[in-house]
Amino acid sequence: MGGRVLVFGSINTDLIVYVEKLPHPGETVTGGTWESFPGGKGANQAVAAARAGAPVAIYGCLGDDGFGKDRLISLAATGIATGGVRVRAGVRSGVALIMVDSEGENSIAVAPGANMQFEAEGVDIPKVPLGETWVALFQNEIPRQTTEDLIVRTRGAGCLVMWNIAPTIGRRPGAEILRSVDYLVCNKNEIQALVGGNDDLVNQAKVPLGWGVRNVIVTLGSKGSIWVRGESVHRQEAYPVEAIDAVGAGDCYCGVLAASIAAGSPVEAALRRASAAAAISTTRRGAQPSMPTLDEIEDFLSARG
């Protein structure tokens, strides 16, 4: 796969406890095992894209603590260019505390740390060479102003812009930002929070198109995903697997989708590849360690016709 993916977003360390069931408020659940993995939506999506075959560069912010040093090493080991990562002295790197139950469902609390000090000022956005397809990939775990400024700048540099609006935002972005977004990716809760109302999902997905967004993709977990462009609606099935850990599955989907589009794949093929990759990721523990390679994705799809 060719093309290039530029990821602007969070870089965390995930501390994960595996339990039989998630605790209710005020309840303590014991008996679980725990592990530590590299994480953060930006870094997760960067690793997913890199393993799917795309050259990837990540832009973000870390502290100069042990977690930050480990994350630079782990990202570089995946082949991701880290020259756009800033390191802040005396600042803690981001950490996510995650609980995963026996069904693979999770509950997450994030301390963003250095991620919230990432600013758009001084970020060097290269001009996309003629004839190449670059995808700039964003989420919502760095300051929103930074994200929105960089969305406009990367679109101006010739990138296709993909914005995964996770975590949820409830305030409609400005017109210039929306017109700069080629692919808005969200789950059911996120699209409802963004557009409001109780209409069906297809009609809700069409709302951002009226704001200037070119494509809207809504992920629906075990029910697959829908892609809406103009009056066209494409439904992508999910691939049933024995899930053990859903942490990072949505990030896997976005990273592989971006890598596939950067490689010039038709959107329908990119959606199939992203769905397959996300399914594979749920059969493994951790976020970044669960991301499949391109060969694994293609073998998975070949086995299913």
Backbone as a ProteinNet text record, in pm:
[ID]
protein_1_A
[PRIMARY]
MGGRVLVFGSINTDLIVYVEKLPHPGETVTGGTWESFPGGKGANQAVAAARAGAPVAIYGCLGDDGFGKDRLISLAATGIATGGVRVRAGVRSGVALIMVDSEGENSIAVAPGANMQFEAEGVDIPKVPLGETWVALFQNEIPRQTTEDLIVRTRGAGCLVMWNIAPTIGRRPGAEILRSVDYLVCNKNEIQALVGGNDDLVNQAKVPLGWGVRNVIVTLGSKGSIWVRGESVHRQEAYPVEAIDAVGAGDCYCGVLAASIAAGSPVEAALRRASAAAAISTTRRGAQPSMPTLDEIEDFLSARG
[TERTIARY]
83.8	0	87.4	50	125.4	57	82	22.2	94.1	37.4	98.8	-11.4	7.1	-88.5	-16.4	-71	-21	-122.7	-80.1	-171.5	-139.5	-243.7	-230.8	-317.2	-254.3	-338.5	-262.8	-333.8	-285.3	-191.5	-100.7	-9	-14.4	-62.8	-81.2	-15	-16.7	12.4	-115.5	-157.4	-278.1	-242.5	-305.8	-294	-427.1	-426.4	-550.4	-566.6	-686	-722.2	-831.6	-810.3	-908.5	-988.7	-1120.6	-1208.2	-1322.6	-1392.3	-1507	-1621.3	-1644.1	-1748.1	-1703.4	-1754.3	-1721.2	-1792.4	-1726.1	-1790	-1895	-1996.8	-2094.8	-2035.9	-2091.9	-2042.3	-2039.5	-1926.2	-1910.5	-1872.5	-1866.8	-1836.1	-1689.5	-1628.2	-1491.3	-1495.2	-1428.2	-1418.9	-1274.3	-1252.4	-1117.2	-1096.8	-973	-943.4	-895.7	-884	-842.6	-691.8	-646.2	-504.9	-488.5	-365	-344.1	-221	-222.3	-109.8	-96.5	19.1	45.1	76.4	10.8	31.1	45.7	113.7	109	-31.3	-75.6	-211.5	-224.1	-347.1	-380.2	-438.9	-550.9	-619.2	-528.4	-453	-364	-260.7	-192.1	-89.1	-149	-264.8	-329.6	-358.3	-415.8	-451	-326.3	-220.5	-94.7	-37.7	-39.8	11.7	-73.9	-206.5	-294.9	-265.8	-247.8	-219.4	-84.4	16.2	149	148.2	80.2	75.9	-5	-95.6	-172.1	-94.5	28.9	116.3	146.4	90.7	111.2	235.3	311.2	410.7	335.8	377.5	302.2	395.5	348.5	415.2	314.9	358	268.6	315.1	217.8	242	165	233.3	168.3	262.5	232.7	311.4	321.5	443.4	471.8	545.6	542.5	627.5	763.9	856.5	991.7	1006	893	896.4	922.1	923.2	948.9	846.3	717.8	613.4	639.4	676.9	702.5	818.6	926	1041.3	1004.7	926	884.4	797.6	712.1	622.5	699.7	799.6	880.4	949.4	996.3	1063	964.5	846.2	750.9	696.1	674.8	627.4	733.1	856.3	964.5	984.6	964.8	981.4	878.4	765.2	661.4	687.6	792.8	826.3	762.5	704.8	636.3	736.2	729.7	816	767.8	856.1	818.2	877.6	929	989.1	890.8	761.2	659.9	610.2	671	630.7	715	649.1	718.4	728.6	839.1	859.7	869	779.8	774.1	843.3	939.7	1013	922.5	932.3	859.2	710.3	664.9	522.4	501.7	391.1	358.7	295.1	331.2	268.6	128.2	47.9	-89.5	-100.4	-201.1	-226.1	-375.6	-410.8	-550.5	-563.3	-661	-690.8	-813.2	-797.6	-899.5	-935.2	-1065.2	-1112.8	-1182.4	-1151.2	-1210	-1275.6	-1404.7	-1473.6	-1460.6	-1521.2	-1507.6	-1570.9	-1657.1	-1720.9	-1643.8	-1535.2	-1456.5	-1499.5	-1605.5	-1648.4	-1553.3	-1547	-1449.1	-1505.3	-1436.3	-1464.2	-1330.5	-1324.5	-1196.4	-1199.4	-1093.4	-1071.4	-933.2	-924.7	-800	-749.8	-620.3	-551.6	-462.6	-501.8	-433.9	-292	-259	-121.7	-71.5	45.7	112.6	30.6	-61.9	-142.4	-211.5	-251.1	-324	-232.4	-102.6	-8.9	35.4	-26.9	7.3	-61.4	16.9	-35.4	-5	-93.2	-75.1	41.2	67.9	175.6	308.9	378	508.7	506.9	388.7	380.8	403.5	502.5	537.5	453.3	363.5	278.8	338.9	391.2	449.1	341.6	376.7	286.5	281.1	161.3	146.5	198.9	292.5	345.5	236.2	248.3	152.1	140.6	18.1	-4.7	-5.8	22.3	21	-105	-145	-260.9	-214.2	-230.4	-197.9	-326.6	-339.6	-454.8	-407.2	-467.1	-442.3	-553	-514.3	-608.9	-611.3	-732.2	-750.9	-851.4	-842.4	-939.6	-966.2	-1009.1	-1042.2	-977.6	-852.1	-784.3	-668.2	-664.4	-573.3	-661.3	-608.2	-694.5	-773.1	-901	-986.6	-939.6	-892.1	-844.3	-728	-639.2	-526.5	-576.8	-671	-726.6	-788.5	-869.6	-940.6	-844.6	-745.3	-646.5	-571.2	-532.5	-453.6	-538.8	-667	-756.2	-756	-770.2	-772.7	-637.3	-530.6	-397	-360.3	-393.4	-359.4	-441.8	-568.3	-650.6	-591.4	-544.4	-482.4	-352.9	-284.9	-160.2	-184.7	-313.2	-345	-379.8	-389.7	-427.1	-578	-617.8	-754.4	-763	-868.2	-882	-985.1	-944.7	-1033.9	-1038.3	-1159.1	-1175.7	-1264.1	-1203.3	-1276.7	-1319.7	-1447.1	-1491.8	-1515.7	-1408.2	-1409.4	-1294	-1319	-1448.1	-1547.3	-1672.2	-1783	-1763.8	-1807.4	-1818.1	-1964.2	-2008.5	-2147.1	-2166	-2055.7	-2064.2	-2025.5	-2112.6	-2087.6	-1963.9	-1869.9	-1751.4	-1788.4	-1695.6	-1718.1	-1724	-1777	-1800.2	-1670.5	-1563.6	-1437.7	-1381	-1394.9	-1345.7	-1424.9	-1556.9	-1640.9	-1616.1	-1596	-1568.6	-1433.4	-1347.9	-1214.9	-1213.1	-1326	-1330.4	-1381.4	-1298.6	-1338.4	-1413.7	-1371.1	-1434.9	-1455.8	-1580.8	-1615	-1652.9	-1579.2	-1601.5	-1646.3	-1758.3	-1812.6	-1896.1	-1923.1	-2014.5	-2155	-2247	-2387.6	-2403.3	-2342.7	-2356.8	-2295	-2182.5	-2111	-2186.9	-2247.6	-2323.7	-2449.4	-2511.2	-2629.9	-2595.5	-2482.5	-2440.9	-2406.6	-2351.4	-2310.1	-2428.7	-2525.2	-2633.7	-2761.9	-2776.9	-2897.3	-3015.9	-3129.9	-3252.2	-3257.8	-3370.8	-3393.1	-3425.4	-3375.1	-3401.4	-3325	-3355.6	-3281	-3137.3	-3047.5	-2905.1	-2867	-2931.6	-2898.1	-2928.4	-3044.8	-3078.4	-2985.4	-2949.1	-2854.3	-2718.6	-2676.5	-2547.4	-2545.9	-2661.7	-2669.2	-2656.8	-2682.1	-2679.6	-2543.7	-2429.9	-2300.5	-2270.3	-2332.3	-2312.6	-2365.4	-2474.4	-2529	-2441.7	-2353.3	-2260.4	-2132.8	-2111.4	-1991.9	-1902.2	-1925.4	-1847.6	-1877.4	-1776.8	-1795.9	-1846	-1802.9	-1844	-1862.9	-1964.3	-1985.3	-1989.3	-1910	-1906.9	-1945.2	-2049.2	-2095.6	-2068.4	-1990.8	-1961.4	-2066.6	-2107.8	-2219.2	-2182.6	-2055	-2013	-2045.5	-2117.8	-2151.1	-2247	-2304.3	-2396.1	-2325.9	-2193.4	-2117.8	-2103.9	-2115.9	-2101.1	-2178.2	-2205.5	-2268.6	-2184.2	-2179.3	-2108.1	-2209.5	-2218	-2315.9	-2241.5	-2276.1	-2220.2	-2333.7	-2371.1	-2486.2	-2609.5	-2677.8	-2793.9	-2757.8	-2629.1	-2583.9	-2556.4	-2604.4	-2582.3	-2527.4	-2410.8	-2348.6	-2339.1	-2382.2	-2377.2	-2269.3	-2182.1	-2074.4	-2101.9	-2101.3	-2125.1	-2007.8	-2035.9	-1931	-1897.1	-1778	-1734.1	-1737.6	-1824.7	-1836.1	-1710.1	-1663.3	-1546.5	-1571.6	-1485.6	-1491.6	-1408.8	-1474.7	-1404	-1363.1	-1241.8	-1196	-1159.5	-1139.3	-1094.8	-1123.4	-1220.2	-1257.9	-1175.7	-1081.8	-1000.1	-922.5	-937.8	-862.6	-927	-1040.7	-1101.9	-1144.5	-1203.6	-1243.1	-1123.1	-1014.8	-892.8	-832.6	-839.3	-791.2	-867.6	-998.9	-1085.5	-1041.2	-1023.3	-988.6	-850.3	-753.7	-618.3	-610.1	-677.6	-675.5	-755.5	-866.3	-943.4	-857.8	-785.9	-699.7	-589.1	-526.9	-419.8	-470.9	-590	-646.5	-680.7	-738.7	-772.5	-645.7	-544.8	-417.2	-354.7	-380.4	-325.8	-406.6	-516.9	-596.7	-709.7	-740.1	-849.2	-983.4	-1078.6	-1214.9	-1267.7	-1358.9	-1406	-1470.3	-1544.9	-1607.8	-1502.4	-1391.5	-1284.8	-1217.1	-1200.1	-1139.2	-1225.5	-1357.2	-1448.3	-1440.2	-1433.4	-1419.6	-1291.6	-1182.9	-1053.9	-1054.8	-1113.7	-1120.5	-1205.6	-1318.8	-1405.6	-1336.1	-1264.7	-1191.4	-1082.4	-1008.7	-901.1	-954.8	-1066.2	-1125	-1170.1	-1227.5	-1270.1	-1150.9	-1044.1	-923.7	-872.2	-872.6	-815.5	-888.4	-1018.5	-1094	-1062.9	-991.2	-955.5	-821.6	-763.5	-633.1	-641	-554.4	-555.3	-469.7	-513.8	-441.8	-484.5	-444.2	-480.2	-375.9	-261.6	-161.7	-111.4	-92	-49.5	-152.4	-278.2	-383.7	-397.5	-329.4	-347.7	-289.4	-368	-318.9	-232.8	-153.2	-75.4	-162.4	-113.7	-187.2	-209.5	-107.9	-122.9	-231.5	-236.6	-339.7	-479.1	-491.9	-621.1	-665	-572.4	-606.9	-638.3	-566.1	-594.1	-731.3	-764.6	-895.9	-1006.2	-992.3	-1093.9	-1100.8	-986.9	-985.5	-1057.4	-1042.2	-1107.4	-1257.7	-1304.8	-1449.4	-1507.3	-1430.7	-1481.3	-1483.8
-119.6	0	124.8	225.1	348.5	458.2	584.2	695.8	725.2	818.4	856	899.7	870.9	910.4	996.4	1115.3	1204.1	1202.6	1162.3	1151.9	1262.5	1336.7	1443.8	1405.8	1373.9	1330.1	1286.3	1215.3	1180.7	1060.4	1061.6	950.3	920.2	801.5	764.8	632.4	600.9	465.5	411.7	292	228.2	133.2	153.1	60.8	-12.7	-141.3	-216.8	-323.3	-325	-430	-515.5	-646.3	-740.7	-800.2	-782	-825.1	-907.8	-979.5	-1058.7	-967.4	-861.4	-765.3	-625.6	-526.6	-387.8	-344.6	-270.6	-229.9	-121.5	-125.3	-17.8	96.3	217.9	327	288.6	309.4	275.8	131.5	49.3	-93.4	-119.7	-209.3	-253.4	-396.3	-420.1	-553.9	-600	-715.6	-767.4	-895.3	-941	-1068.8	-1058.7	-933.9	-918.1	-915.6	-943.6	-926.7	-790.3	-741.7	-612.8	-616.2	-528.5	-515.1	-368.9	-334.9	-201.2	-208.4	-121	-119.5	24.7	46.9	179.7	208.8	335.6	370	515.9	568.4	702.1	691.4	759.3	744.2	778.5	886.5	922.2	814.6	771.1	668.8	536.4	498.9	374.5	376.7	486.8	496.1	499.6	562.1	564.3	423.9	345.5	208.6	122.8	139.5	62.6	93.3	220.3	258.9	205.4	211.8	163.4	12.4	-61.6	-206.8	-247.2	-156.3	-181.9	-141.2	-98.3	-77.6	65.2	163.6	303.7	361.7	445.8	529.1	628	640.3	719.3	812.3	935	1029.6	1072.1	1083.9	1125.7	1258.4	1341.6	1471.8	1476.2	1509.9	1515.1	1567.5	1538.3	1592.7	1490.5	1472.9	1383.6	1460.2	1405.1	1455.5	1390.4	1440	1382.8	1274.7	1212.2	1105.6	970.4	864.2	730.5	685.4	719	682.7	747.9	875.1	944.7	884	851.5	790.3	654.6	576.7	445.3	458.4	561	576.6	615.9	700.5	734.2	610.3	525.2	402	308.2	291.3	195.7	243.6	373.7	426.2	408.9	443.4	429.7	283.7	192.2	49.7	-1.4	70.1	31.9	95.7	175	238.9	374	430.1	558.6	672.4	773.5	891	974.2	1004.4	1074.1	1214.2	1266.9	1399.6	1509.3	1484.1	1582.1	1574	1487.5	1474	1567.3	1655.6	1746.1	1683.4	1710.1	1659.5	1778.2	1781.5	1891.6	1853.4	1932.6	1907.1	1929.2	1839.4	1853.5	1828.1	1770.4	1743	1592	1545	1402.5	1367.2	1252.4	1202.7	1151.7	1139.3	1094.2	948.1	920	783.9	755.5	633	588.4	469.6	476.1	366.2	293.4	165.9	91.9	-36.5	-63.7	-192.8	-266.7	-394.5	-477.6	-598.7	-623.6	-737.7	-863.9	-972	-1102.2	-1107.9	-1011.4	-1004.2	-912.8	-853.9	-764.9	-619.8	-587.2	-448.5	-375.5	-242.8	-168.7	-40.2	10.6	139.9	212.2	340	407.7	545.5	578.3	713.2	758.8	880.9	929.1	1052.7	1052	1172.1	1219.2	1324.3	1357.4	1408.8	1469.6	1514.7	1602.4	1567.3	1649.2	1665.3	1574.8	1586.5	1722.7	1778.2	1905	2026	2001	2110.4	2112.8	2028.1	2026.8	2142.4	2231.8	2349.7	2342.8	2405.7	2404.7	2492.9	2597.6	2689.5	2615.5	2636.6	2575.5	2437.3	2379.5	2248	2267.1	2196.7	2208.7	2109.8	2161.4	2077.6	2073.3	1959.2	1952.8	1960.1	2015.5	2021.2	1883.1	1836.6	1704.4	1708.6	1620.1	1618.1	1586.3	1643.2	1622.4	1473.6	1424.5	1284.4	1189	1238.5	1152.3	1178	1076.7	1089.4	1077.6	1185.9	1185.6	1205.6	1134.1	1149.1	1205.1	1316.6	1371.9	1322.3	1254.2	1184.3	1249.9	1283.9	1355.6	1282.9	1309.9	1263.4	1381.1	1355.6	1465.3	1449	1405.9	1392.2	1490.7	1591.3	1704.7	1829.9	1948.7	2066.7	2085	2114.4	2124.4	2233.4	2345.7	2453.2	2406	2325.1	2270	2182.7	2094.6	2005.7	2085.3	2183.3	2257.3	2341.5	2402.3	2478.9	2388.7	2270.2	2179.9	2115	2095.9	2045	2140.3	2268.9	2367.3	2372.7	2368.1	2379.2	2256.5	2137.5	2017.2	2007.9	2049.8	2051.4	2149.5	2263.6	2362	2313	2219.1	2162.9	2049.6	2013.9	1911.5	1775.3	1764	1635.6	1612.7	1487	1450	1448.2	1503.3	1513.7	1413.7	1331	1237	1273.4	1302.7	1343.6	1242.1	1169.1	1076.3	1156.4	1191.9	1281.6	1202.8	1146.3	1071.6	1122	1150.1	1148.7	1249.8	1234.7	1310.8	1461.3	1536	1681	1719.1	1819.1	1861	1995.8	2066.1	2198.2	2187.9	2235.3	2229.3	2310.2	2249.3	2323.4	2434.5	2526.8	2637.1	2592.6	2678.6	2643.8	2611.3	2687	2661.8	2525.2	2487.6	2357.1	2246	2255.9	2152	2136.1	2245.2	2237.6	2174.2	2166	2107	1957.5	1900.8	1759.2	1674.1	1580.9	1487.9	1368.1	1317.2	1201.3	1228.9	1234.7	1246.3	1106.8	1055	918.8	926.3	861.5	867.8	744	718.8	610.1	667.7	580.6	622.6	735	722.5	824.8	957.2	949.1	1070.5	1149.3	1080.7	1153.5	1215.4	1143.9	1198.7	1320.9	1317.2	1432.3	1551.9	1525.3	1633.5	1702.7	1623.6	1683.1	1701.7	1627.7	1639.6	1570.6	1571.7	1512.9	1362.8	1305.7	1161.4	1095	1153.5	1097.7	966.8	892.3	768.4	803	703.8	728.3	780.3	729.4	776.6	925.6	968	1110.2	1193.7	1139.7	1212.4	1224.8	1117.6	1119.6	1219.2	1246.7	1341.5	1487	1512.3	1650.8	1716.7	1653.2	1718.6	1741	1662.2	1686.1	1824.5	1863.2	1996.5	2106.9	2071.6	2168.9	2183.7	2095.2	2103.3	1982.2	1889.1	1765	1682	1615.9	1542.8	1400.2	1333.1	1194.9	1177.7	1100.5	1067.2	915.8	863.8	720.5	701.3	621	592.7	446	420.1	283.3	236.4	109.9	56.3	-72.4	-92.5	-210.9	-339.1	-428	-558.2	-547.7	-426.6	-405.6	-343.4	-332.8	-284.1	-133.6	-74.7	69.3	115	246.2	303.8	420	433.1	542.5	622.8	751.8	837.9	947.5	958.6	1064.4	1113.1	1237.6	1286.3	1205.8	1154.5	1069.5	921.7	890.8	751.8	699.8	579.4	515	374.7	347.4	215.2	153.4	29.9	-40.1	-148.2	-144.4	-241.8	-335.1	-464.4	-561	-567.6	-609.8	-642.9	-790.5	-828.8	-967.7	-1030.2	-1129.9	-1189.6	-1266.5	-1243	-1311.7	-1334.2	-1411.2	-1429.9	-1319.6	-1210.9	-1094.8	-1117.4	-1071.4	-1077.6	-938.9	-839.9	-706.7	-606.6	-518	-419.6	-291.9	-281	-160.6	-138.2	-21.2	13.4	-30.2	-99.5	-148.7	-33.4	70	185.6	257.5	266	327.8	244.1	112.7	23.4	49.7	59.1	85.8	214.1	321.4	450.3	448	388	383.7	305.6	191.1	108.5	174.5	238.6	312.8	421.6	497.5	604.4	547.5	438.2	377.2	329.2	270.5	218.5	330.3	438.9	551.8	618.9	630.4	687	604	473.2	384	387.2	462	472.7	372.8	299.6	203	273.8	216.7	268.7	262.9	352.7	360	227.5	162	34.4	-67.8	-76.3	-170	-127.9	3.7	53	19.3	28.9	-4.7	-153.1	-238.8	-382.6	-412.6	-351.3	-376	-323.9	-206.7	-149.7	-236.4	-286.7	-372.7	-502.5	-559.9	-683.6	-660.3	-550.7	-520.8	-501.1	-427.3	-404.1	-535.3	-623.2	-753.7	-832.7	-835.5	-907.8	-849.9	-717.3	-652.6	-691.3	-721	-755.7	-895.8	-974.4	-1109.9	-1112.4	-994.7	-983.2	-877.8	-890.2	-794.8	-673.1	-560.4	-434.9	-363.1	-236.4	-156.1	-174.5	-113	-121.8	-264	-348	-485	-565.4	-520.2	-596.2	-560.1	-455.5	-409.3	-509.8	-555.3	-657.2	-599.1	-685.4	-646.6	-654.3	-596.4	-601.3	-745.3	-830.8	-971.3	-1040	-1010.9	-1071.5	-1026.3	-899.2	-847.1	-914.3	-922.4	-983	-1131.1	-1202.2	-1345.1	-1361.3	-1274.5	-1278.6	-1260.9	-1162.7	-1137.2	-1250.2	-1304.1	-1415.1	-1537.4	-1562.4	-1678.1	-1661.5	-1539.7	-1513.4	-1478.9	-1510.3	-1491.3	-1349.1
0	0	0	-79	-85	-7	-49.1	21	151.1	227.2	355.7	451.3	579.8	683.4	786.1	810.6	916	1028.5	1147.7	1261.4	1361.4	1398.8	1497	1616.9	1731.3	1841.5	1964.4	2048.8	2182.7	2180.4	2277.5	2300.6	2450.2	2485.5	2626.6	2658.7	2785.4	2833.1	2895.9	2855.2	2907.5	3021.3	3135.8	3248.9	3257.5	3226.2	3207	3314.8	3375.8	3472.2	3409	3406.8	3352.5	3467.8	3462	3570	3513.1	3599.8	3556	3511.7	3589.8	3552.6	3591.1	3518.1	3549.2	3676.8	3766	3890.9	3870.5	3953.7	3959.7	4043.1	4037	4120.6	4268.4	4332.7	4473.4	4499.2	4395.5	4412.1	4380.3	4457.3	4431.2	4379.4	4268.7	4210.2	4221.8	4277.6	4297	4215.7	4215.3	4151.4	4009.2	3954.3	3816	3800.1	3678	3643	3577.1	3564.3	3500.4	3410.9	3309.9	3218.3	3176.5	3123.2	3073.5	2924.3	2844.8	2701.3	2653.1	2540.6	2478.9	2428.9	2438.9	2398.1	2359.5	2370	2322.1	2182.5	2158.5	2030.3	1912	1923.1	1813.9	1786.8	1891.5	1875.5	1830.4	1884.7	1842	1692.5	1645.1	1503.9	1416.3	1465.1	1390.6	1375.8	1483.5	1478.3	1385.9	1394	1305.8	1159.9	1127.4	989.2	943.1	1031.1	995.6	972	1056.6	1039.4	916.6	874.6	752.9	627.4	644.2	529.7	492.7	563.6	525.2	592.1	521.5	590.1	679.1	804.4	902.4	978.2	1000	1089.8	1194.8	1320.1	1427.3	1485.5	1521.6	1581.4	1713.5	1821.8	1951.7	2057.3	2183.3	2293.4	2406.7	2457.9	2569.7	2679	2800.2	2906.4	2899.5	2979.9	2980.7	3087.1	3125	3225.3	3158.9	3240.2	3188.2	3086.5	3112.1	3017	2880.6	2881.5	2756.2	2679.2	2748.7	2682.3	2623.8	2697.5	2647.7	2523.2	2519.7	2404.4	2278.6	2291.3	2174.6	2119.6	2208.4	2165.4	2096.9	2156.4	2100.1	1965.5	1949.8	1821.7	1713	1745.5	1647.9	1608.4	1703.8	1675.4	1575.6	1564.9	1468.9	1332.9	1321.9	1195.4	1175.9	1281.8	1272.8	1294	1208.4	1223.8	1341.6	1436.6	1559.9	1569.4	1458.3	1461.8	1497.4	1480.1	1514	1656.7	1738	1878.7	1965	2039.8	2129.5	2267.7	2336.3	2471.9	2566.6	2666.6	2761.7	2892.8	2934.2	3057.5	3178	3276	3400.5	3390.5	3280.2	3259	3252.3	3310.9	3304.2	3169.4	3117.5	2995.7	3025.3	2921.8	2938.4	2979.1	3061.9	3109.9	3102.4	3063	3064.8	3159.2	3247.7	3339.1	3283.4	3252.8	3178.2	3251.8	3259	3308.9	3195.2	3180.9	3075.3	3139.2	3105.1	3166.7	3082	3127.8	3062.8	2924.7	2892.8	2760.6	2665.2	2712.3	2628.7	2633.1	2710.4	2725	2819.4	2806	2884.9	2941.7	3043.1	3104.2	3117.6	3076.1	3062.5	3129.3	3202.4	3253.9	3208.6	3155	3096.4	3170.5	3206.1	3254.4	3139.8	3066.3	2940.7	2954.2	3067.5	3087.5	2974.8	2920	2818.4	2691.2	2664.7	2543.2	2532.6	2647.4	2646.2	2626.3	2614.9	2586.6	2440.9	2358.7	2216.5	2146.1	2086	2018.1	1869.1	1789.6	1644	1600.3	1677.8	1641.3	1631.4	1522.1	1503.9	1441.6	1420.2	1355.5	1206	1152.2	1011.6	930.3	846.5	763	622.8	580.3	445	337.4	222.8	108.6	43.7	11.9	-48.1	-191.2	-225.8	-363.4	-465	-581.7	-688.8	-721.1	-728.5	-763.9	-647.1	-525.8	-407.6	-324.8	-247.1	-158	-14.7	59.6	201.8	280.4	389.6	477.9	611.4	653.7	786.7	879	985.4	1072.9	1211.1	1257	1383.6	1472.8	1605	1704.3	1797.9	1920.7	2013.6	2150.6	2155.1	2284.2	2299.8	2214.4	2231.1	2232.3	2262.9	2267.3	2137.2	2151.8	2033.6	1938.5	1993	1906.3	1821	1880.1	1805	1691.3	1723.5	1621.6	1507.6	1539.6	1436.1	1351.5	1414.9	1338.3	1240.7	1286.8	1203.1	1094.4	1120.4	1015.3	896.1	921.9	814.1	743.8	820.1	761.2	678.4	725.8	648.9	521.3	527.4	405.5	305.3	355.1	267.5	205.3	273.5	221.6	122.5	101.8	2.6	58.2	192	253.2	244.7	237.5	271.3	423.3	479.5	624.9	674.4	770.5	837	984.7	1034.7	1175	1245.5	1338	1424	1547.7	1555.9	1663.7	1793.1	1843.4	1968.4	2055	2183.7	2251.4	2191.5	2234.5	2179.6	2193.5	2090.5	2102.2	2085.2	2158.4	2151.2	2084.8	2058.2	1995.4	1849.3	1763.6	1619.4	1582.1	1508.4	1464.5	1366.9	1346.3	1254.7	1109.6	1024	883.8	810.8	834.4	764.6	801	927	971.3	905.7	907.8	849.6	700.8	630.3	486.5	457.6	558.3	541.5	568.1	614	653.3	537.5	493.9	387.8	443.5	559	621.5	770	811.8	953.2	1001.2	1099.9	1149.2	1294.2	1325.5	1461	1487.9	1615.8	1648.4	1668.2	1704.2	1717.2	1818.5	1935.7	2038.9	1995.7	1924.2	1884.7	1778.4	1681.8	1579.7	1640.9	1735.5	1800.5	1884.5	1954.3	2035	1946.5	1828.8	1739.9	1674.1	1624.1	1545.1	1625	1739	1819.5	1754.1	1824.2	1770.3	1788.8	1746.3	1760.6	1627.5	1518.3	1385.8	1368.7	1259.4	1235.8	1196.9	1207.7	1193.2	1054.9	951.8	817.6	804.4	850.9	844	931.3	1048.7	1133.2	1064.8	997.5	929.1	813.6	757.1	645.8	691.2	818.1	866.5	844.2	883.9	860.3	712.3	624	481	443.4	506.3	482.9	540.1	630.5	688.3	606.2	508.2	424.6	429	522.8	529.1	404.1	348.2	222.9	241.7	347.7	374.4	524.3	563.7	704.4	717.4	810.6	838.7	984.2	1008.7	1144.3	1174.4	1279.3	1319.7	1419.9	1405.3	1484.2	1556.8	1587.2	1661.3	1586.8	1652.2	1593.1	1475.4	1454.8	1341.1	1221.3	1227.5	1113.9	1111.4	994.4	978.9	855.7	849.7	731.8	681.7	548.9	484.2	405.4	432.8	367.7	291.6	164	78.5	-11.1	0.7	-74.5	-38.4	-138.6	-115	-114.4	-133.2	-137.8	2.9	33	162.7	137.8	193.9	181.9	320.9	332.2	461	457	557.2	568.5	686.6	661	767.4	864.5	985.7	1081.7	1066.1	1108.6	1099.3	1238.5	1260.5	1394	1433.4	1554.2	1610.5	1759	1823.2	1968.3	2034	2069.1	2123.3	2268.7	2301.7	2440.5	2493.8	2405.8	2450.1	2338.8	2362.2	2260	2266.9	2360.7	2373.1	2242.8	2184.2	2064	1933.8	1938.3	1814.2	1723.1	1781.4	1701.5	1642	1717.9	1666.7	1554.4	1569.8	1464.9	1335.5	1346.5	1231.5	1160.7	1236.7	1177	1112.7	1180.3	1125.7	995.9	991.6	870.5	759.1	794.4	695	631.5	713.5	662.1	573.9	616.7	537.8	402.7	402.1	278	180.6	231.2	144.9	93.6	178.5	134.6	23.4	25.5	-77.2	-206	-205.9	-326.2	-337.6	-229.8	-233.4	-246.3	-321	-316.9	-174.2	-139.7	-2	40.8	-47.8	-10.7	32	-42	-6.9	122.5	141.8	265.3	386.4	371.4	480.9	515	413.9	440.8	517.1	471.9	536.4	680.1	701.4	836.5	928.3	878.2	959.3	996.2	899.6	926.9	1031.4	1016.8	1111.4	1252.3	1263.7	1395.8	1458.7	1379.5	1431.2	1483.7	1406.5	1450.4	1581.7	1592.3	1711.1	1839	1829.7	1950.5	2001.2	1922.2	1965.1	2039.6	2062.1	2127.6	2237.5	2334.6	2445	2414.6	2472.1	2454.7	2329	2318.5	2201.9	2092	2104.7	1998.7	1972.4	2075.4	2044.5	1965.3	1965.4	1897.4	1750.1	1704.4	1567.4	1468.7	1370.7	1277.2	1166	1104.9	987.9	863.2	754.6	627.9	583.7	598.3	558.5	641.2	770.9	855.7	813.5	777.4	733.7	603.7	508.3	379	393.9	479.8	502.5	565.8	658.8	725.3	622.5	533.9	433	330	292.8	196.2	250.7	380.5	442.9	447.9	432.4	438.6	302.3	199.2	63.2	20.2
[MASK]
+++++++++++++++++++++++++++++++++++++++++++++++++++++++++++++++++++++++++++++++++++++++++++++++++++++++++++++++++++++++++++++++++++++++++++++++++++++++++++++++++++++++++++++++++++++++++++++++++++++++++++++++++++++++++++++++++++++++++++++++++++++++++++++++++++++++++++++++++++++++++++++++++++++++++++++++++

